[in-house]
């Protein structure tokens, strides 16, 4: 029976001992990780979702600098994931990197709760108008935010990769279960975000910022506890003694060194280890691909041997090719990811200018409108996982229903439709402003905030395809030894989107002011041209989508010579069996 077998991918417990397949990993371990994710997102977005309003109302920052500061903070949180991924893949392993990151993360939340709660550490306010924050208050506030940034960034690529590692790639049953992991990762991500944008944002605006941020801190500490409760049943990948990142550099160096050598006629003549080497190491042998042939020169057998940079294997060369191919897709995601930053900055400020009353005593917080995106994802993800994938799987024979880049492409197409609708709604808002002679920045436009509903619904559907598809794409296409760094491709896209949005907002605001015309994105959204900005985003998004279709049509997916166990062989063993007795080459 399966319960008498060890895992076949070389995973271990914390003590370095082989683990049984039935008592560790899989969904029983992922439940702790997914619950952690929901609570962690609740805590994070309890801070991030309404941060633009906190900075403009409590710290007296102008809108343009607030958007730039938030984008830089959020972008830094995603870009710092490179450090966490490198530490995990090369030195500490995922679990201990996660542990260190969560401790730093917790310190940041506690510090933020204190700086927004204690009177001596926050600006004083009277009749809803706050005094300018002192230098000490600003320093402590930014210190808490950037401590959260370091912890959040370092844990991001490791936690999702650690969750996916709970499934044995050499076991076909586990491999099929793993297809759903990233969908449910996104589902819990969305659920935590939804509660934050509805509950925490309301508490912040109704009962005080300190209480709202304190609730976020409590949520994070609870997620911290739940994650470590699952420690006894987690599976851990064996940490490699060599740096995988250095392998990438070495392929480039050796290929350049051999640049004058002639490539052999057949790829089989290139240097490669026998299959049993990869079986014993628990890794996968990657098949040769015809793209980027220059890099194949790193595996020429007749090349001059350099002790510091010996010839590389085909698998090492193909791992480098994978990184290069993923980089092409990464660059094409700059514009779609830019819109994720727009959702939590400009959309929120736009919503504050519109009619938000629900009855005589309740006003919808503008930041809570983003919950529509999240609710749409919560509805769409189970439908996608339980109905769309099986339906398409029967027709395409693809285990995922459609390819990963097809999923991403559908998401981008829906996002473009949402951008066009956003532009049309803003044009109508400006028409109402002119007709009603609305001028002041605090005047409310007689137009319901629910006009923004269609674009948020479409963006939620788009994210179901785009966000989850990108996350799974970069994890799946990464070489087996650098899954955390591979996941960082996804997290760095979010970072790049924030920085790119910050650049666009600052550049457009500066250029339009210098031209002597009204700013497209000014402090007074009732007296600017936000519709021009949305129109500009629509145009560059359509151009970018055309290039994406061209690049993705020629993309070659990773093909590994993996070793799997057939369903029949999983059921046969009645005792603890060695790996050599169970491994069968997949034909």
C-alpha positions as CSV (number, residue, x, y, z in Angstrom):
1,X,0.0,0.0,0.0
2,X,1.0,3.6,-0.5
3,X,1.2,4.1,3.3
4,X,4.2,1.8,3.5
5,X,6.2,3.8,0.9
6,X,8.6,6.7,1.2
7,X,8.2,9.7,-1.1
8,X,10.2,9.3,-4.3
9,X,11.4,12.9,-4.8
10,X,13.9,12.8,-2.0
11,X,11.9,14.9,0.4
12,X,12.7,14.6,4.1
13,X,11.5,15.8,7.5
14,X,13.3,18.5,9.5
15,X,15.8,15.9,10.8
16,X,16.9,14.9,7.4
17,X,15.1,11.5,7.5
18,X,13.0,10.1,4.5
19,X,9.2,10.6,5.0
20,X,6.3,8.3,4.4
21,X,4.0,9.3,1.5
22,X,0.8,8.8,3.4
23,X,1.5,10.6,6.6
24,X,3.2,13.8,5.3
25,X,2.6,16.4,2.6
26,X,-0.2,16.6,0.1
27,X,-3.4,18.4,1.1
28,X,-3.1,17.5,4.8
29,X,0.0,19.7,4.9
30,X,-1.2,22.3,2.5
31,X,-4.3,23.1,4.7
32,X,-2.0,24.8,7.2
33,X,-0.2,26.7,4.4
34,X,-3.4,27.8,2.8
35,X,-5.0,29.0,6.0
36,X,-1.7,30.8,6.8
37,X,-2.0,32.5,3.3
38,X,-5.5,33.7,3.9
39,X,-4.7,35.2,7.3
40,X,-1.4,36.7,6.1
41,X,-3.2,38.4,3.2
42,X,-5.8,39.7,5.6
43,X,-3.1,41.3,7.6
44,X,-1.1,42.6,4.6
45,X,-4.0,44.2,2.8
46,X,-5.4,45.5,6.0
47,X,-2.4,47.8,5.7
48,X,-2.0,48.1,1.9
49,X,-5.6,48.5,0.8
50,X,-6.3,51.9,2.4
51,X,-2.7,53.2,2.7
52,X,-3.3,55.9,0.1
53,X,-6.1,57.4,2.2
54,X,-4.0,57.2,5.4
55,X,-1.1,59.0,3.8
56,X,-3.2,61.8,2.2
57,X,-5.5,62.3,5.3
58,X,-3.4,61.5,8.3
59,X,0.1,62.3,7.1
60,X,-1.0,65.2,4.8
61,X,0.9,63.9,1.8
62,X,-0.2,65.0,-1.7
63,X,-1.8,62.4,-4.0
64,X,1.1,62.0,-6.5
65,X,3.8,61.5,-3.9
66,X,1.5,59.2,-1.9
67,X,1.0,57.0,-5.0
68,X,4.7,57.0,-5.7
69,X,5.5,56.1,-2.0
70,X,3.0,53.3,-1.9
71,X,4.1,51.9,-5.3
72,X,7.8,52.0,-4.2
73,X,7.0,50.3,-0.9
74,X,4.8,47.6,-2.5
75,X,7.3,47.2,-5.3
76,X,10.2,46.8,-2.8
77,X,8.2,44.2,-0.9
78,X,7.9,42.1,-4.1
79,X,11.5,42.8,-5.4
80,X,13.0,41.8,-2.0
81,X,11.7,38.3,-2.7
82,X,14.9,37.8,-4.8
83,X,16.9,37.8,-1.5
84,X,14.5,35.3,0.2
85,X,14.5,33.0,-2.9
86,X,18.3,33.1,-3.2
87,X,18.8,32.3,0.5
88,X,16.4,29.4,0.3
89,X,17.7,27.8,-3.0
90,X,21.4,28.3,-2.1
91,X,21.8,28.3,1.6
92,X,19.0,27.9,4.2
93,X,16.3,26.0,2.5
94,X,12.7,27.1,2.2
95,X,11.5,26.3,5.8
96,X,14.3,28.1,7.7
97,X,14.1,31.1,5.3
98,X,10.4,31.3,5.9
99,X,10.9,31.1,9.7
100,X,13.4,34.0,9.7
101,X,11.2,36.1,7.3
102,X,8.0,35.6,9.5
103,X,9.9,36.8,12.6
104,X,10.9,40.0,10.8
105,X,7.4,40.3,9.3
106,X,5.8,40.1,12.8
107,X,8.1,42.8,14.2
108,X,7.0,45.1,11.4
109,X,3.3,44.6,12.1
110,X,3.7,45.2,15.9
111,X,5.7,48.3,15.2
112,X,3.0,49.7,12.8
113,X,0.2,49.0,15.3
114,X,2.1,51.0,17.9
115,X,3.0,53.9,15.6
116,X,-0.6,54.4,14.6
117,X,-2.1,53.8,18.1
118,X,0.0,55.7,20.6
119,X,-0.7,59.4,20.6
120,X,2.9,60.4,20.9
121,X,3.8,58.4,17.8
122,X,1.1,59.7,15.4
123,X,0.0,63.1,14.2
124,X,-2.7,64.9,16.2
125,X,-6.0,65.5,14.5
126,X,-8.8,68.0,15.2
127,X,-12.2,68.0,13.4
128,X,-10.9,65.5,10.9
129,X,-7.9,67.7,10.0
130,X,-4.5,66.3,11.0
131,X,-1.3,68.3,11.8
132,X,1.8,67.6,9.8
133,X,3.7,64.5,11.1
134,X,7.0,65.2,12.8
135,X,10.3,63.7,11.5
136,X,10.3,61.1,14.2
137,X,6.7,60.1,13.5
138,X,7.4,59.8,9.8
139,X,10.6,57.8,10.4
140,X,8.9,55.3,12.7
141,X,6.0,54.9,10.3
142,X,8.3,54.2,7.4
143,X,10.5,52.0,9.5
144,X,7.5,49.8,10.3
145,X,6.3,49.7,6.7
146,X,9.7,48.7,5.4
147,X,10.2,46.1,8.1
148,X,6.9,44.6,6.9
149,X,8.3,44.9,3.3
150,X,11.5,42.9,4.1
151,X,9.6,40.1,5.9
152,X,6.8,40.0,3.3
153,X,9.2,40.0,0.4
154,X,11.4,37.3,1.7
155,X,8.5,34.9,2.5
156,X,6.6,35.4,-0.8
157,X,8.4,33.1,-3.2
158,X,9.2,30.5,-0.5
159,X,5.8,29.9,0.9
160,X,4.1,29.1,-2.4
161,X,7.0,27.0,-3.6
162,X,7.1,25.2,-0.2
163,X,3.4,24.4,-0.6
164,X,3.8,23.1,-4.1
165,X,6.7,20.9,-2.8
166,X,4.3,19.0,-0.6
167,X,3.3,17.0,-3.7
168,X,5.6,14.4,-5.1
169,X,6.4,15.1,-8.8
170,X,7.4,11.4,-9.3
171,X,4.0,10.2,-8.2
172,X,1.3,10.7,-10.9
173,X,-1.5,11.0,-8.3
174,X,0.4,13.7,-6.5
175,X,1.2,15.4,-9.8
176,X,-2.5,15.6,-10.7
177,X,-3.4,17.0,-7.2
178,X,-0.8,19.6,-7.6
179,X,-2.6,21.2,-10.6
180,X,-5.2,22.5,-8.2
181,X,-2.7,23.9,-5.6
182,X,-2.1,27.3,-7.2
183,X,-5.9,27.8,-7.8
184,X,-6.6,27.3,-4.1
185,X,-3.6,29.4,-3.2
186,X,-5.1,32.2,-5.1
187,X,-8.5,31.5,-3.6
188,X,-7.2,31.8,0.0
189,X,-5.2,34.9,-1.1
190,X,-8.4,36.4,-2.4
191,X,-10.5,35.5,0.7
192,X,-8.0,37.1,3.1
193,X,-7.9,40.2,0.9
194,X,-11.7,40.4,0.7
195,X,-12.1,40.3,4.5
196,X,-9.4,43.0,4.8
197,X,-10.9,45.3,2.3
198,X,-14.4,45.0,3.8
199,X,-13.8,44.7,7.5
200,X,-10.4,46.3,8.3
201,X,-10.9,49.2,5.9
202,X,-14.3,49.9,7.5
203,X,-12.9,49.8,11.0
204,X,-10.0,52.1,10.0
205,X,-12.4,54.8,8.7
206,X,-15.1,54.4,11.3
207,X,-13.3,53.5,14.6
208,X,-9.7,54.6,14.0
209,X,-6.6,53.7,12.1
210,X,-4.8,52.3,15.2
211,X,-7.6,49.7,15.8
212,X,-7.6,48.7,12.2
213,X,-3.8,48.2,12.0
214,X,-3.9,46.5,15.4
215,X,-6.4,44.0,13.9
216,X,-4.0,43.3,11.0
217,X,-1.2,42.6,13.5
218,X,-3.4,40.1,15.4
219,X,-4.3,38.4,12.1
220,X,-0.7,38.0,11.2
221,X,0.4,36.6,14.5
222,X,-2.4,34.0,14.2
223,X,-1.2,33.1,10.7
224,X,2.3,32.7,12.2
225,X,1.0,30.2,14.8
226,X,-1.0,28.2,12.3
227,X,1.8,27.7,9.9
228,X,4.1,26.2,12.5
229,X,1.4,23.9,13.8
230,X,1.9,22.0,10.5
231,X,5.6,21.5,11.0
232,X,5.4,17.7,11.9
233,X,3.8,16.8,8.5
234,X,5.7,19.1,6.2
235,X,8.0,17.7,3.5
236,X,11.3,19.4,2.9
237,X,13.4,19.4,-0.2
238,X,17.1,18.4,0.2
239,X,19.2,21.6,0.1
240,X,21.8,21.5,-2.6
241,X,25.5,22.1,-1.7
242,X,26.1,24.2,-4.8
243,X,24.6,27.6,-5.8
244,X,22.1,27.1,-8.6
245,X,22.4,30.8,-9.5
246,X,26.1,30.3,-10.2
247,X,25.3,27.5,-12.6
248,X,23.3,30.0,-14.7
249,X,26.3,32.3,-14.7
250,X,28.7,29.5,-15.5
251,X,26.7,28.4,-18.6
252,X,27.0,32.0,-19.9
253,X,30.8,32.1,-19.2
254,X,31.6,28.7,-20.8
255,X,29.4,29.4,-23.8
256,X,31.3,32.7,-24.4
257,X,34.6,30.9,-23.9
258,X,33.6,28.3,-26.5
259,X,32.1,30.9,-28.9
260,X,34.6,30.0,-31.8
261,X,34.0,26.2,-31.6
262,X,31.7,24.4,-34.0
263,X,28.5,22.8,-32.6
264,X,28.1,19.1,-33.3
265,X,25.5,18.0,-35.8
266,X,23.5,16.1,-33.3
267,X,22.5,17.3,-29.7
268,X,23.3,13.8,-28.5
269,X,27.0,14.5,-29.0
270,X,26.8,17.3,-26.3
271,X,27.9,16.6,-22.8
272,X,25.2,15.1,-20.6
273,X,25.1,12.7,-17.5
274,X,23.4,9.4,-17.7
275,X,19.8,9.2,-16.6
276,X,20.6,7.3,-13.4
277,X,22.6,10.4,-12.2
278,X,19.3,12.4,-12.1
279,X,17.4,9.5,-10.6
280,X,19.8,9.3,-7.7
281,X,19.8,13.0,-7.2
282,X,16.0,13.3,-7.3
283,X,16.1,15.8,-10.1
284,X,14.9,15.8,-13.7
285,X,16.9,15.6,-16.9
286,X,15.7,18.3,-19.3
287,X,15.5,17.6,-23.0
288,X,17.4,19.6,-25.5
289,X,15.6,22.4,-27.4
290,X,16.7,24.1,-30.6
291,X,16.4,27.7,-29.3
292,X,19.3,29.8,-28.2
293,X,21.8,27.5,-29.9
294,X,24.7,29.7,-28.8
295,X,24.3,28.5,-25.2
296,X,24.7,24.9,-26.4
297,X,28.4,25.7,-26.8
298,X,28.8,25.4,-23.1
299,X,28.2,21.6,-23.4
300,X,30.7,20.9,-26.2
301,X,32.8,17.9,-25.1
302,X,35.9,18.9,-27.1
303,X,36.2,22.3,-25.4
304,X,39.2,23.2,-23.4
305,X,38.8,22.2,-19.8
306,X,38.9,25.0,-17.2
307,X,39.0,23.9,-13.6
308,X,37.1,26.9,-12.4
309,X,34.5,26.7,-15.3
310,X,34.3,23.1,-16.5
311,X,32.0,22.1,-19.4
312,X,28.3,22.1,-18.6
313,X,25.6,19.4,-19.1
314,X,22.7,19.7,-21.5
315,X,20.4,19.9,-18.5
316,X,22.3,22.9,-17.1
317,X,22.3,24.6,-20.5
318,X,18.6,24.0,-20.8
319,X,18.0,25.4,-17.3
320,X,19.6,28.6,-18.5
321,X,17.5,28.6,-21.6
322,X,14.4,28.3,-19.5
323,X,15.4,31.4,-17.5
324,X,16.0,33.3,-20.8
325,X,12.7,32.2,-22.2
326,X,10.8,33.1,-19.0
327,X,12.5,36.5,-19.1
328,X,10.9,37.2,-22.4
329,X,7.4,36.5,-20.9
330,X,8.4,38.6,-17.8
331,X,9.1,41.7,-19.9
332,X,5.7,41.4,-21.6
333,X,4.0,41.4,-18.2
334,X,5.2,44.9,-17.3
335,X,2.1,46.6,-18.7
336,X,-0.6,44.1,-17.4
337,X,1.0,44.2,-13.9
338,X,1.0,48.0,-14.0
339,X,-2.8,47.9,-13.9
340,X,-2.7,45.9,-10.6
341,X,-1.1,49.0,-9.0
342,X,-3.8,51.3,-10.5
343,X,-6.5,49.2,-8.8
344,X,-5.3,50.0,-5.3
345,X,-4.3,53.6,-5.9
346,X,-6.1,55.7,-8.5
347,X,-9.3,53.6,-8.5
348,X,-9.6,54.3,-4.7
349,X,-9.1,58.0,-5.0
350,X,-11.5,58.1,-8.0
351,X,-14.1,56.3,-5.8
352,X,-13.8,59.0,-3.1
353,X,-15.1,61.6,-5.5
354,X,-18.3,59.7,-6.2
355,X,-21.6,59.2,-4.4
356,X,-21.0,56.4,-1.9
357,X,-24.2,56.4,0.3
358,X,-26.0,53.2,1.1
359,X,-28.9,54.5,3.2
360,X,-28.8,57.5,5.5
361,X,-26.1,56.2,7.9
362,X,-23.7,54.2,5.8
363,X,-21.1,55.3,3.3
364,X,-19.1,52.7,1.3
365,X,-15.4,53.1,1.9
366,X,-13.8,53.7,-1.5
367,X,-11.1,51.1,-0.7
368,X,-13.7,48.4,-0.2
369,X,-14.8,48.6,-3.9
370,X,-11.7,46.6,-4.6
371,X,-13.4,43.8,-2.8
372,X,-15.5,43.3,-6.0
373,X,-12.4,42.1,-7.7
374,X,-11.7,39.7,-4.9
375,X,-15.3,38.4,-4.7
376,X,-15.3,37.8,-8.4
377,X,-12.1,35.8,-8.1
378,X,-13.6,33.8,-5.2
379,X,-16.5,32.8,-7.4
380,X,-14.4,32.3,-10.5
381,X,-11.6,30.2,-9.1
382,X,-13.7,27.2,-7.9
383,X,-15.6,27.3,-11.2
384,X,-12.3,27.2,-13.1
385,X,-10.9,24.4,-10.9
386,X,-14.0,22.1,-10.7
387,X,-15.6,22.7,-14.1
388,X,-13.4,24.5,-16.6
389,X,-10.3,22.4,-16.2
390,X,-12.2,19.0,-16.5
391,X,-14.2,20.3,-19.4
392,X,-11.2,21.5,-21.3
393,X,-9.1,18.5,-20.3
394,X,-11.4,16.1,-22.1
395,X,-11.0,18.1,-25.3
396,X,-7.3,19.1,-25.2
397,X,-5.8,16.1,-23.3
398,X,-3.8,18.7,-21.4
399,X,-3.7,18.0,-17.6
400,X,-4.4,21.7,-17.0
401,X,-7.2,22.0,-19.6
402,X,-5.3,24.7,-21.5
403,X,-1.7,25.6,-21.6
404,X,-0.3,28.0,-19.1
405,X,0.4,30.8,-21.6
406,X,-3.1,30.4,-23.1
407,X,-4.5,31.0,-19.6
408,X,-2.3,34.1,-19.3
409,X,-3.4,35.3,-22.7
410,X,-7.1,35.0,-21.9
411,X,-6.5,37.1,-18.7
412,X,-4.7,39.8,-20.6
413,X,-7.5,40.0,-23.2
414,X,-10.2,40.4,-20.5
415,X,-8.0,43.0,-18.8
416,X,-7.9,45.1,-22.0
417,X,-11.7,45.0,-22.2
418,X,-11.8,46.2,-18.5
419,X,-9.4,49.1,-19.3
420,X,-11.6,50.2,-22.2
421,X,-14.7,50.2,-19.9
422,X,-12.7,52.1,-17.3
423,X,-11.9,54.8,-19.8
424,X,-15.5,55.1,-20.9
425,X,-16.8,55.4,-17.3
426,X,-14.3,58.1,-16.5
427,X,-15.3,60.0,-19.7
428,X,-18.9,59.9,-18.4
429,X,-17.8,61.1,-14.9
430,X,-16.1,64.1,-16.4
431,X,-19.2,64.8,-18.5
432,X,-21.3,64.8,-15.3
433,X,-18.7,67.1,-13.6
434,X,-19.0,69.6,-16.5
435,X,-22.8,69.5,-16.5
436,X,-23.1,69.9,-12.7
437,X,-20.3,72.4,-12.5
438,X,-18.4,70.4,-9.9
439,X,-15.0,72.1,-9.2
440,X,-13.6,71.6,-5.7
441,X,-11.5,68.5,-4.8
442,X,-13.9,67.7,-1.9
443,X,-17.1,68.1,-3.9
444,X,-18.9,64.8,-4.5
445,X,-19.8,64.1,-8.1
446,X,-23.6,63.2,-8.4
447,X,-22.7,59.8,-9.8
448,X,-22.9,56.4,-8.0
449,X,-19.7,54.6,-7.2
450,X,-21.4,51.5,-8.6
451,X,-20.5,52.8,-12.1
452,X,-17.1,51.4,-11.3
453,X,-18.6,47.9,-10.7
454,X,-18.3,46.5,-14.2
455,X,-14.5,47.2,-14.5
456,X,-13.9,45.6,-11.1
457,X,-15.9,42.5,-12.0
458,X,-14.0,42.1,-15.3
459,X,-10.6,42.6,-13.6
460,X,-11.6,39.8,-11.1
461,X,-12.2,37.4,-14.0
462,X,-9.0,38.6,-15.7
463,X,-7.0,37.9,-12.5
464,X,-8.5,34.4,-12.2
465,X,-6.7,33.6,-15.5
466,X,-3.7,36.0,-15.4
467,X,-2.5,36.1,-11.8
468,X,-2.8,32.4,-11.0
469,X,-1.6,31.4,-14.5
470,X,1.5,33.5,-14.2
471,X,2.3,32.1,-10.7
472,X,2.0,28.5,-11.9
473,X,3.8,29.2,-15.2
474,X,7.0,30.5,-13.5
475,X,7.0,27.8,-10.9
476,X,6.4,25.0,-13.4
477,X,8.9,26.2,-16.0
478,X,11.7,26.8,-13.5
479,X,14.5,24.2,-13.3
480,X,13.8,21.8,-10.4
481,X,16.7,23.1,-8.3
482,X,15.6,26.7,-8.4
483,X,11.9,26.7,-7.8
484,X,12.0,29.5,-5.2
485,X,14.0,31.7,-7.6
486,X,11.6,30.7,-10.3
487,X,8.6,31.8,-8.3
488,X,10.4,35.1,-7.8
489,X,9.8,35.8,-11.5
490,X,6.2,36.1,-10.6
491,X,6.7,38.2,-7.5
492,X,9.1,40.5,-9.3
493,X,6.5,41.1,-12.0
494,X,4.2,42.6,-9.3
495,X,7.1,44.7,-8.1
496,X,7.9,45.9,-11.6
497,X,4.3,46.8,-12.1
498,X,4.3,49.0,-9.1
499,X,7.5,50.7,-10.1
500,X,6.3,51.1,-13.7
501,X,3.1,52.6,-12.5
502,X,5.0,55.0,-10.2
503,X,7.1,56.0,-13.2
504,X,4.2,56.6,-15.5
505,X,2.2,58.6,-12.9
506,X,5.2,60.8,-12.1
507,X,6.2,61.3,-15.7
508,X,2.7,62.0,-17.0
509,X,2.0,64.5,-14.2
510,X,5.3,66.3,-14.8
511,X,5.0,66.4,-18.6
512,X,1.4,67.6,-18.6
513,X,2.2,70.4,-16.1
514,X,5.3,71.5,-18.1
515,X,3.1,71.7,-21.2
516,X,0.9,74.2,-19.4
517,X,-2.2,72.1,-19.7
518,X,-4.3,70.5,-16.9
519,X,-2.6,67.6,-15.3
520,X,-3.9,64.1,-16.2
521,X,-3.5,63.0,-12.6
522,X,-3.7,65.9,-10.2
523,X,-4.6,66.2,-6.5
524,X,-8.1,67.4,-7.7
525,X,-9.5,64.5,-9.7
526,X,-12.5,66.7,-10.5
527,X,-10.3,69.0,-12.5
528,X,-7.9,66.8,-14.4
529,X,-7.9,64.4,-17.3
530,X,-7.8,60.9,-15.9
531,X,-9.6,59.6,-19.0
532,X,-6.6,60.5,-21.0
533,X,-4.4,58.3,-18.8
534,X,-6.8,55.4,-19.1
535,X,-6.9,55.8,-22.8
536,X,-3.1,55.8,-22.9
537,X,-3.1,52.5,-20.9
538,X,-5.6,51.0,-23.4
539,X,-3.4,51.7,-26.4
540,X,-0.2,50.4,-25.0
541,X,-2.0,47.3,-23.6
542,X,-3.3,46.4,-27.0
543,X,0.1,46.8,-28.6
544,X,1.7,44.7,-25.8
545,X,-0.9,42.0,-26.2
546,X,-0.1,41.6,-29.9
547,X,3.6,41.1,-29.1
548,X,2.6,38.6,-26.4
549,X,0.6,36.5,-28.8
550,X,3.6,36.4,-31.2
551,X,6.2,35.5,-28.5
552,X,4.0,32.9,-26.8
553,X,3.1,31.1,-30.1
554,X,6.8,30.2,-30.4
555,X,7.4,29.4,-26.7
556,X,8.8,25.9,-26.1
557,X,7.7,24.4,-22.7
558,X,10.1,22.5,-20.5
559,X,10.3,18.8,-21.1
560,X,11.8,16.7,-18.4
561,X,12.8,13.0,-18.6
562,X,11.1,12.4,-15.3
563,X,10.8,9.2,-13.4
564,X,7.3,8.3,-12.3
565,X,5.5,5.5,-10.5
566,X,2.5,4.1,-12.2
567,X,-0.8,3.8,-10.4
568,X,-0.5,0.0,-10.3
569,X,2.9,0.2,-8.7
570,X,1.7,2.5,-6.0
571,X,-0.8,-0.1,-4.9
572,X,1.5,-3.1,-5.0
573,X,4.1,-2.7,-2.2
574,X,3.3,-4.1,1.2
575,X,6.4,-2.9,3.0
576,X,8.7,0.1,3.1
577,X,10.4,-0.1,-0.2
578,X,13.6,1.5,-1.5
579,X,13.5,4.0,-4.3
580,X,15.4,1.7,-6.6
581,X,12.7,-0.9,-6.4
582,X,9.9,1.5,-7.4
583,X,11.4,3.8,-10.0
584,X,10.3,3.2,-13.5
585,X,11.3,5.3,-16.5
586,X,8.3,7.1,-18.0
587,X,8.0,6.2,-21.7
